[in-house]
Amino acid sequence: MTVSGVLLDRDGVLNDPPVSGYVTDPADFRWLPGALSACRLLAAARIPVAIVTNQSAVGRGILTTSVLMEIHSMLQRDVGAVWPIFYCPHVPRDQCACRKPQPTLLHRAAGHLGLPVTDLVFVGDHHTDQQAAHAAGMRFYHVRTGRDSTLARSVTSFSDLAAAVTALLYEREEAGSRVARANLTPGDPTTGRRP
């Protein structure tokens, strides 16, 4: 099945979270090696993308929504694309419906992109990302740049976002080639001319 769109987790996939665990200032946002280039490849390929992230720093009162929007605006400027960003501001004890591993935000992102969940892949670094993808009914790519490297044994896993995007683009190219070959009209094997 060809992937038509991509959902990306943020912390641990796009950026390296600071020691505190929370990006609370645009200056704290540090792209992981290769992640920005990978995002720009997705944008250049015109693949629909949305970002889906838990941001409990808002619920903890250590990050305001306006600063979070500044961080996300900076991210979008860096990529050169205005991708929708869906976030959960709640802390785990709130037991909300939108915090991953609940699939709510993934469903919202899929609806916003206008794509069925079966045509999407969610790229994440944590077991809660994998659980959310499974609950939503979509494929999951694990990247080992974040907090949970133990997933690498049980799911499709890549060293980083650049490797995952390279595989995804190759898969799309191969699927396109198969479709093109299937639509060819067979020609005369001796002349190559078509009837």
N, C-alpha and C positions, 0 to 999 in steps of 0.2 A: 504494500500500500504506500503510495507516494504522500509525503508530507506537504501540505498546502500552506501551513502557517506554524509559527513557533511562539511558545510562551516561555519567558525567561524569569527565573528567580533573580533577585538582585544581589544581596550580600552573599559572598562566597562563590558567585558565578561571574558577576560583572566586576565587583569591587572586593577589595581585601578589607574586611571589617577591622577597625582599630582594636587595640587591646581591651578597651572598655566594652567592646561588643556592639557598640552602637555608633552609627554615623550621625552626629548631632550638629554638624556644621559642614557647609560645602567644602571647606578646606580639608575635612577628614575623609572625603570621598577619594579613594585611590584606585584607579583601574588596575585590575589584575593583568599581568603580562599577556598580551595577545587578545584580551577581551574586547578592547575598543576596535581593533582591526576586524575581529570577527563580527561585531555588530555592524560595522560599516559594510562588510561583505553582504550581510543579510539585507541591509538597506539598498545596496546597489543592485542586488538580485530581485528587488521589489517583492520580497517575501513578507507577507503580513506578520507583524510581531507585536506582542504586548508583554508588558512586565507585570509579574504577579508577586507580591512581596508582603511578608509580615513585618510590621513596623511598630512593635510594642513600646518602643521608646516614647511614642506619642502618648499612649495610655499610662506610661510610668511618669509622665510629666517632665521628661528630660529633653523632649524635642517638641517644638510647636508644629502645627500643620503648615504654617507659612514657611518655616525653614525647610520642612520636608519638601514643599513645592519648589523652593529654590534649588535644593539638591537635585530634584528630578528635572527641573528646567535645564540645569547645567549638564546633566547626563544627556538629555535630548540634543542640546547644542553641540556637545562633543561628537555624538553619533551623526548629527546632521539629518535627523529624522524625528518627527513628532509621533512617537509611539505612545499608545495609551498605557497608563500605569495604574494598576489596581492594587490597593494596599489595605491591609487590616491594621487599624490603630490599637487594637485591644490587647490586653495582657492575657495570658493563658487562663487565669482564674475567672475571667469574665465568661468563659464558655460560650463565646459568640458563634454565630453560624459562618462567619467569613474567615476566621483564622485557619490557615493550613494546619492540619491535614484535611480540614473540611474542603470539599470541592467547589464551594460557592463562588469564590473569586475566579477560578478557572472557567466555570460555566459563564460567568459574566464576561470574561475576556473573549471567550469563544463567540458569544452572542454579539459582542461589539465588533469583532472581526468578520462576522457573518459566515463563520465556518463551522461545520459539525466537529464535535470533539474528536471523532475518529480520524479526522484529517490533520490533527495537531500533534505536536510533540512538545512536552514540557521539559525544560532543561533546569535541573536543580542540583543542589549539593548535599541535601539532607534527607533522612528517611521520611520526614513529614512531607517533603516535596513528592517523593515517590508514592506515599500513601494518598496524597491529594490527586495525583495523576491517575492512579488506579481507581479511586472512587469516582473520578470524573469520566473514566472510560477512554483515556488517551494514553498514547505512548509516553515513555519517560526515558530521558537520557540523563545519566548521572555524570557530573564532573567532579574530579578529585581535588579541586582547588579550595574546597570549603571545609566544613566542620565534620563531615561524616564519610570517611574513606572506607568504612566497613561495607557499604552498599556495593562496592566494586565487584564483589564476588557473586552477586545475585541479579544484577541488572546490566543493561547496556551502559558501559562506563567508559569515559574518556578522560585523558589527562587534564584537559582544560576546555574552555568554550571554543577556542580556535579549532581544536581537534574535532569537537562535536559538530561545529558548523561545516568544516571541511567534509566530514562524512555525510552530512545532510545534503550538501550541495552536490556531492558525487551521486548520491542516491537519486536525487531529482533529475540529474543529467542522464543517468542510466535509464530511469523510467521514461524520460522524454525520447530517448533513442529507441527504446522498445516500442513505443507508440508509433514513432516515425517508421520503423521497420515493418510494423504490422499493417501500416497504411500504404505501403509500396505496392504497385501493380507489378506482378512478375513480368519480366521481359523475355524475349527470345534469348536463350542462353548462349547462342552462337553469335548474335549480333548486338545484344543488349538493348535492342529496340523494343518499345512497348507496343502492344496491339492497338 
